[in-house]
């Protein structure tokens, strides 16, 4: 209504001195935001009044900066009330701009390369659900890089909600989800609702159809290595759940009842023991491969040892595992199914019975052998015979081994077989 005061007119009337002053003031605020964000400390204090002895990290840091720069001090002192840049909303906008720039740099680093994502649940201070995303990829120099890609607030942590949120975040920065070659989840995938709903959500959330059954069973028995300790704490955990079922709030009693019913099933106990046996074999190799200081020869020996132990488990450990599971169930009065009965798949929308498909076949073939086979395929895929031979021969070029005997034969073989 007042044309002389229109914002475009006001901008046109700014002189060079005012523009320089405004930019100096804004740059100082941006640098303080960067500093506080980098240190991971709160921006605001409890009392931001001029009479307060501590007005919070942002304003106090800005005051210290102004003490050593007269031009900045004058610029801040003369700033109009609508351009002081001390509002918390302004700080958030600055952080958002920086966040977008950082993500664009990460996007440029990844380029068209294949990459992995690591996702975890992380509630904020206000107890809102959110997930963190970390991207893992190989840079142009051949080094593995991990970049924190941000936090996403979600309405719930059901698998489909998480999938949509993750895909939306990645595609917003033109990261092709088809280039994902690995997905790691900890607290970010939960099973909610009915068995049918859980099954459908997890099948949609996992791209690897060959391993989806193993993944579903693993998720239903706990999170990662935590399930190994659960065997020792099984009875105590059941007692706690029973206590919650008796004395907890209605919502807590419902959750406790569901978890308790799952825990005292033969299915849960079997998968718990199966994962314990497999992780007991693969854990040393995993720890070794993650260490920063790596001895190639030792690592390759561990790969071979792990493959041999998994093969031995395939060949000889079925009866031993079954005996352990049965003994565990007998001690705790958990029902043991008749392995000669036809297997009924109770996870689908309607129970499906197959007369030529026994319960023993389900546990031995679809779980025991399938789990071991999945591990062996993963190791063979990452460490083929050629790759292992290349790594072992390349170790002859390690400068740390110069004091040892010079392995001319290995170097010659390396050149003849792998150097095109």
VENHUGI-V86754 format. One record per helix or strand. SS is the DSSP state (H for helix, E for strand). FROM is the first residue (numbers start at 1). TO is the last residue. If there is no record, write none. Layout:
ss=SS from=FROM to=TO
ss=SS from=FROM to=TO
This chain:
ss=H from=3 to=5
ss=H from=7 to=12
ss=H from=16 to=39
ss=H from=57 to=67
ss=H from=70 to=77
ss=H from=81 to=83
ss=H from=88 to=110
ss=E from=115 to=121
ss=E from=130 to=138
ss=E from=144 to=153
ss=E from=158 to=158
ss=H from=159 to=172
ss=H from=177 to=179
ss=E from=180 to=185
ss=E from=190 to=190
ss=H from=195 to=205
ss=H from=209 to=220
ss=H from=226 to=232
ss=H from=234 to=247
ss=H from=250 to=263
ss=H from=266 to=290
ss=H from=296 to=316
ss=H from=318 to=331
ss=E from=342 to=345
ss=E from=352 to=358
ss=H from=359 to=382
ss=H from=385 to=397
ss=H from=399 to=401
ss=H from=408 to=418
